[in-house]
Amino acid sequence: MAAPTLEGTTALVSDRYILTFEAEADVTAGQVVYESSAWKVKPTDGARKDAIGVALTTAKAGKKLSVVCRGLVRVVASGAITAGSRIGSAANGKVQTIAALAAPATYSQAAMQAELDKIEQWIGRAITAASADGDVIYALFGWT
């Protein structure tokens, strides 16, 4: 069987961190989004492990929008956030603090999974602080 042919001389598809998706629900610029189906996004509805970026543009359901998948962005906090803290997605496409990892009191499967979930939910780091729900902060995001 012959090796597959790539379009160019490399497997690289894009070296940019801004991608175009279709909004599967209404999305507002600055909301954290997740891929709800192939090339379609929705605002996050809580702490998620599958958030992929921040909407750069506003779009109604069924329309195209730009999503940044890495970089310095402005996002809305769901509550108080300390500058430098780890952040993850929250309801309504906002961000929240992700608690630091801690050794569980008992090493049960559930306790270990709760700690591992913190790692998977981590999407970036707050650069500026928020004092309340609705505050806009700067955050450095880097999904993997």
C-alpha positions as CSV (number, residue, x, y, z in Angstrom):
1,M,0.0,0.0,0.0
2,A,1.4,3.4,-1.0
3,A,2.0,6.1,1.6
4,P,-0.7,8.8,1.7
5,T,0.2,12.0,-0.3
6,L,0.2,15.2,1.7
7,E,-0.9,18.4,0.0
8,G,2.5,20.0,0.4
9,T,5.8,19.1,1.8
10,T,4.6,19.1,5.4
11,A,1.8,17.8,7.5
12,L,1.2,21.3,8.9
13,V,-2.3,22.6,8.1
14,S,-2.1,26.0,9.8
15,D,0.4,27.9,11.8
16,R,-2.2,30.4,13.0
17,Y,-4.3,30.2,16.1
18,I,-7.4,31.8,14.7
19,L,-9.9,29.4,13.2
20,T,-13.4,29.7,11.7
21,F,-16.3,27.7,13.1
22,E,-20.1,27.8,12.8
23,A,-22.0,28.9,15.8
24,E,-24.4,26.1,16.9
25,A,-25.9,28.6,19.4
26,D,-25.6,32.3,19.8
27,V,-22.0,33.3,20.7
28,T,-20.7,36.6,22.0
29,A,-17.2,37.8,21.4
30,G,-15.1,37.0,24.5
31,Q,-17.0,33.8,25.4
32,V,-15.0,30.6,25.9
33,V,-16.4,28.0,23.5
34,Y,-16.3,24.3,23.0
35,E,-16.7,22.2,19.8
36,S,-20.2,20.8,20.1
37,S,-19.9,18.9,16.8
38,A,-17.6,19.0,13.8
39,W,-16.5,22.6,13.2
40,K,-19.4,24.0,15.3
41,V,-19.1,25.7,18.7
42,K,-21.2,26.8,21.7
43,P,-20.4,28.9,24.7
44,T,-19.2,26.7,27.7
45,D,-21.9,25.8,30.1
46,G,-19.7,25.2,33.1
47,A,-16.3,23.6,33.9
48,R,-15.5,21.6,30.8
49,K,-12.5,19.5,29.6
50,D,-13.2,20.2,25.9
51,A,-13.1,24.1,25.7
52,I,-11.1,25.0,22.5
53,G,-10.9,28.7,22.4
54,V,-12.3,32.2,22.8
55,A,-14.8,33.7,20.3
56,L,-13.2,36.8,18.6
57,T,-16.5,37.7,16.9
58,T,-20.2,37.6,17.8
59,A,-22.4,35.3,15.8
60,K,-26.0,34.1,15.8
61,A,-26.6,30.3,15.6
62,G,-25.9,29.1,12.1
63,K,-23.4,31.9,11.3
64,K,-19.6,31.8,11.0
65,L,-17.3,33.2,13.7
66,S,-13.6,33.4,14.5
67,V,-12.2,31.6,17.5
68,V,-8.7,32.2,18.9
69,C,-7.1,29.0,20.2
70,R,-4.0,30.4,21.8
71,G,-2.8,33.8,23.0
72,L,-3.6,36.8,25.2
73,V,-7.4,37.5,25.3
74,R,-10.0,39.4,27.2
75,V,-12.6,37.2,28.9
76,V,-15.4,37.6,31.4
77,A,-14.9,36.3,35.0
78,S,-17.7,34.4,36.7
79,G,-16.4,35.6,40.1
80,A,-13.3,36.7,41.9
81,I,-10.0,35.7,40.2
82,T,-6.5,36.4,41.4
83,A,-3.9,37.5,38.9
84,G,-1.6,34.6,38.0
85,S,-4.1,31.9,39.0
86,R,-5.1,29.0,36.8
87,I,-8.4,29.4,35.1
88,G,-11.0,27.2,33.3
89,S,-14.3,27.5,31.7
90,A,-17.5,28.4,33.5
91,A,-21.2,28.8,32.7
92,N,-22.2,31.4,30.0
93,G,-18.7,31.2,28.3
94,K,-17.1,32.9,31.3
95,V,-13.9,31.8,33.2
96,Q,-13.3,30.7,36.8
97,T,-10.4,29.8,39.0
98,I,-9.2,26.2,38.9
99,A,-8.2,25.1,42.4
100,A,-4.6,24.0,42.9
101,L,-3.9,20.3,42.9
102,A,-4.0,18.7,46.4
103,A,-3.3,15.3,47.7
104,P,-6.6,13.5,48.4
105,A,-7.2,12.5,52.0
106,T,-8.0,9.0,50.8
107,Y,-6.7,7.6,47.5
108,S,-10.0,6.5,46.1
109,Q,-10.7,6.4,42.4
110,A,-13.2,9.3,42.7
111,A,-10.7,11.5,44.7
112,M,-7.9,10.9,42.2
113,Q,-10.3,11.6,39.3
114,A,-11.3,14.9,40.9
115,E,-7.7,16.0,41.0
116,L,-7.0,14.9,37.4
117,D,-10.1,16.8,36.2
118,K,-8.5,20.0,37.5
119,I,-5.6,19.4,35.0
120,E,-7.9,18.7,32.1
121,Q,-10.1,21.8,32.9
122,W,-7.1,24.2,33.0
123,I,-7.2,26.4,29.9
124,G,-5.0,29.3,30.8
125,R,-3.8,31.7,33.4
126,A,-5.2,35.0,34.6
127,I,-3.0,38.0,33.8
128,T,-5.2,40.5,35.6
129,A,-7.5,40.1,38.6
130,A,-11.3,40.1,38.8
131,S,-13.2,41.1,41.9
132,A,-16.7,40.0,40.9
133,D,-18.8,38.2,38.3
134,G,-18.9,40.1,35.1
135,D,-15.4,41.7,35.4
136,V,-13.4,41.6,32.2
137,I,-9.8,40.3,32.6
138,Y,-6.8,39.6,30.5
139,A,-5.8,35.9,30.3
140,L,-3.1,34.0,28.5
141,F,-4.6,30.9,27.0
142,G,-2.8,27.8,25.5
143,W,-5.0,24.8,24.8
144,T,-3.3,21.5,24.1
